[in-house]
Amino acid sequence: MRKLTFERPIIQRINAGLPSKYGMPRRLEPLSHIDGVSIQTLLEEFGSPLFIISEQTIRKTYKEAYRAFSSRYPKVQFSWSYKTNYLNAVCNIFHQEGAWAEVVSGFEYQKALSNGVPGELIVFNGPDKSQEDLRIAIQNHSLIHIDHFDELYELIHLSKELDERPKVAIRVNMDTGIYPQWDRFGFNFENGEAWDALNRIMASKRLDLLGLHTHIGTYMLSTDAYRVAATKLASLAVKLERKYGHILQYIDLGGGFASKNTLRGAYYPGTDTAPSFDDFAEAITSALISSDIKPDHLPLLLLETGRALIDEAGYLAGTVLATKRLSDGRRATIIDAGVNLMFTSFWYEHDLRPIAPVSDQSEDTTIYGPLCMNIDVIRSNMMFPLLKKGDQFVIRRVGAYNMTQWMQFITYRPNVILLDREGKPHIIRKKETLETLNSQEELPDHLKKFDL
């Protein structure tokens, strides 16, 4: 009979938070399979750590979101936010489902083109569009969302140089009752800057003004903020029609819908507090339909939803490297995935689980990554079972931003696999090697030799 590992008994203060009205959190249940596929088998085949994306979940979530909006409003179009996850396989799933592309840089614009998205179905956002970016977007008849007056003047100049009429909208920032207010991007509604920009576009007679756009924030838990935003954009559309007889083709409400992750410091879990797609759809479409826009002039409703469409489909599996006791007696577990791979650990209390039953005993535990940095903390404290070296874990809801904001720091970035609708795994991004990194470096001749 194998001798069990001895755990020294200790008395410690509970640091995992106060109980809610529902009591203390229940014991973590293991998560051993994704779409019927064994996580342990995937780790054995593709290495640890390992990002896993469920195609089945992506398509199911997209259909749920589209149903919520299209059942309430006659003209709806989703546009996949490339910055949320721009792995080609992920983008193309959304494009197959009917989503356009929404990009915020020349790099992302080129990526969308290379994926086969027609230029006229690319929404180009962001404050950093170079002159060359704008020139290419104009020639491809893309929807250019103007962020500031300098960009507006640049577009007027290019329209003359290219003898083209750029298709444009303006980005509008506004007070929706959310603090802090996102006023960095676009033209302000309350101080009249947005209306000024629209008048300048109409006066130029060089640009085709097709729409209005706003993106009021990120991880939004208030549906009422979207109602306010839709109402204010609708009022601008009405003013344009009254003054110029100009009818807008679309209103773009951006993204920012919350996923079911739990924000750090939140009292209740995100699974209980995040509004549903139906909740967001009800607020937005009600505001547009109830506005003074004439019924036969209702614009296309564009949505750039990223996080809420992909977070649920992403997992990060890995292996415990070690366990130890901190100076205050708390338990620490070190895993092979750090904040270099899990940037969202700075925002969320991620749902981390063992993949197999290991112990009925749970303890207040800090989960550290493998990096030589004190900030490499995946969870600062959580009630977690007593995993030991070699045990395996999985983190849920990591599909958004982690594969675009990850860093090559200290360790290589790992394989990313996609489980297709039949559960077959496909590598969609290969793990890095030393050759991957060195291929981008150049070594001057005088540094190629040394004697130690």
Buried (B, 14 or more C-beta within 10 A) or exposed (E): EEEEEEEEEEEEEEBBBEEEEEEEBEEBEBBBBBBEBEBBEBBEEBBBBBBBBBBBBBBBBBEBBBBBBBEBBEEBBBBBBBBBBBBEBBBBBBBEBEBBBBBBBBEBBEBBBEBEBEBEBBBBBBBEBEEEBBBBBBEBBBBBBBBBEEBBEBBBEBBEEEEBEBBBBBBBBBBBEBEEBBBEBBBBBEEEBBBEBBBBBBEBEBBBBBBBBBBBBBBBBBBEBBBBBBBBBBBBBBBBBEEEEBEBBBBBBBBBBBBBBBBEEBEEBBEEBBBBBBBBBBBBBBBBBEBEBEEEEBBBBBBBBBBBBBBBBBBBBBBBBEBEEEEEEBBBBBBBBBBBBBBBBEBBBBBBBBBEEBBEEBBBBBBBBBBEBEEBBBBBBBBBBBBEEEBBBBBBBBBBBBBBBBEEBEBBBBBBBBBBEEBEBEEBBEBBEEEEEEEEEEEEEEEEEEEE
